[in-house]
Amino acid sequence: QVQLVESGGGSVQTGGSLRLSCAASGTVASTYCIAWFRQVPGKEREGVASITPYDITKYASSVKGRFTISQDNAKTTFYLQMNDLKPDDSGMYYCAAWKHPFLSRAGQCTLSDIYTHWGQGARVTVSS
């Protein structure tokens, strides 16, 4: 079983930066997708970024160019670097894992809400 623990949330002003971290314990298989989701106020949970074991990334259009997802070499810690933050970025952020049944080296991980392992969440507040 994969367990995920988030850290790094907080409050920043518009234009500021935060880096969220997600520490994984247990076994993270080579076919696991890792993604960051956010629960935006007044909206359903939204996938913002994903990464494959081969470092193929995918971003929601709303964060592309501002957010960067990455992982360490051991694939036990995952990050979401958030730059140029806007008030609309506020919400609860969750890291998630899903064992993809078939994943090619060039394939992307989905941003759909089908992930099976979830962190506890970290709140991000962006003030004007």
C-alpha positions as CSV (number, residue, x, y, z in Angstrom):
1,Q,0.0,0.0,0.0
2,V,1.2,3.5,-0.9
3,Q,0.9,6.2,1.8
4,L,1.3,9.8,0.8
5,V,2.0,12.7,3.2
6,E,1.9,16.3,2.0
7,S,3.7,19.4,3.3
8,G,4.5,22.9,2.2
9,G,1.1,24.5,2.1
10,G,0.7,28.0,3.4
11,S,-0.4,31.5,2.6
12,V,1.2,33.8,0.0
13,Q,0.5,37.0,-1.8
14,T,-0.5,37.2,-5.4
15,G,2.6,36.5,-7.5
16,G,4.4,34.5,-4.8
17,S,5.6,31.0,-4.9
18,L,5.2,27.8,-2.9
19,R,6.6,24.3,-3.2
20,L,4.4,21.4,-2.1
21,S,6.1,18.2,-1.2
22,C,4.6,14.7,-1.0
23,A,6.5,11.9,0.7
24,A,5.6,8.4,-0.3
25,S,6.0,5.3,1.8
26,G,5.4,1.7,1.0
27,T,6.0,0.4,-2.5
28,V,5.7,2.8,-5.5
29,A,5.7,0.6,-8.5
30,S,7.3,1.6,-11.7
31,T,3.9,1.9,-13.4
32,Y,2.5,4.3,-10.8
33,C,1.3,7.7,-12.0
34,I,1.6,10.6,-9.5
35,A,-0.6,13.6,-9.8
36,W,-1.5,16.7,-7.9
37,F,-5.1,17.7,-7.6
38,R,-6.8,20.7,-6.0
39,Q,-10.2,21.2,-4.6
40,V,-11.1,24.7,-5.8
41,P,-13.7,26.6,-3.8
42,G,-17.1,26.2,-5.5
43,K,-15.7,23.5,-7.9
44,E,-15.1,19.8,-8.0
45,R,-11.6,18.4,-7.5
46,E,-9.4,19.3,-10.5
47,G,-6.2,17.6,-11.7
48,V,-3.4,20.1,-12.1
49,A,-0.3,18.1,-12.9
50,S,0.9,14.6,-13.3
51,I,4.1,12.8,-13.8
52,T,5.1,9.3,-15.0
53,P,7.9,7.1,-13.8
54,Y,9.7,8.3,-17.0
55,D,9.3,12.0,-16.1
56,I,6.7,12.6,-18.7
57,T,4.5,15.4,-17.4
58,K,1.1,16.8,-18.0
59,Y,-0.5,20.1,-16.8
60,A,-3.9,21.6,-16.7
61,S,-4.1,24.6,-19.0
62,S,-4.8,26.9,-16.0
63,V,-1.4,26.2,-14.5
64,K,0.8,25.4,-17.5
65,G,3.9,27.6,-17.5
66,R,3.5,28.4,-13.8
67,F,3.6,25.0,-12.0
68,T,6.2,22.3,-12.3
69,I,5.8,18.7,-11.1
70,S,8.9,16.7,-10.3
71,Q,10.2,13.7,-8.4
72,D,13.4,12.7,-6.8
73,N,15.6,9.9,-8.3
74,A,14.2,7.3,-5.8
75,K,10.7,8.3,-6.7
76,T,9.8,8.6,-3.0
77,T,9.3,12.3,-2.9
78,F,7.2,14.4,-5.3
79,Y,7.0,18.1,-5.7
80,L,4.7,20.7,-7.1
81,Q,6.6,24.0,-7.6
82,M,4.0,26.8,-7.9
83,N,5.1,30.2,-9.2
84,D,3.2,33.3,-10.0
85,L,0.3,32.3,-7.8
86,K,-3.1,33.8,-8.3
87,P,-6.1,33.9,-6.0
88,D,-7.8,31.4,-8.2
89,D,-5.1,28.9,-7.2
90,S,-6.3,28.9,-3.7
91,G,-7.7,25.6,-2.4
92,M,-6.8,22.3,-0.9
93,Y,-4.1,20.5,-2.8
94,Y,-3.7,16.7,-2.8
95,C,-1.1,14.4,-4.1
96,A,-2.3,11.1,-5.5
97,A,-1.0,7.8,-6.9
98,W,-2.5,5.3,-9.3
99,K,-1.0,2.2,-10.7
100,H,-1.5,2.5,-14.4
101,P,-2.4,-0.9,-16.0
102,F,-0.4,-0.1,-19.0
103,L,2.0,2.8,-19.4
104,S,4.4,3.4,-22.2
105,R,7.6,5.4,-21.9
106,A,6.1,8.2,-23.9
107,G,2.6,8.1,-22.4
108,Q,1.2,10.7,-20.1
109,C,-0.7,10.1,-16.8
110,T,-4.3,11.3,-16.8
111,L,-5.5,14.3,-14.8
112,S,-8.9,12.6,-14.4
113,D,-10.1,11.8,-10.9
114,I,-9.4,8.1,-11.0
115,Y,-6.4,7.9,-8.6
116,T,-6.6,5.3,-5.8
117,H,-4.1,6.6,-3.2
118,W,-4.4,10.1,-1.7
119,G,-2.5,12.3,0.7
120,Q,-4.2,14.2,3.5
121,G,-4.2,17.5,1.7
122,A,-2.4,20.8,2.1
123,R,-4.1,24.2,2.1
124,V,-2.9,26.9,-0.2
125,T,-4.2,30.4,0.2
126,V,-3.2,33.2,-2.2
127,S,-4.2,36.7,-1.0
128,S,-4.6,39.8,-3.1
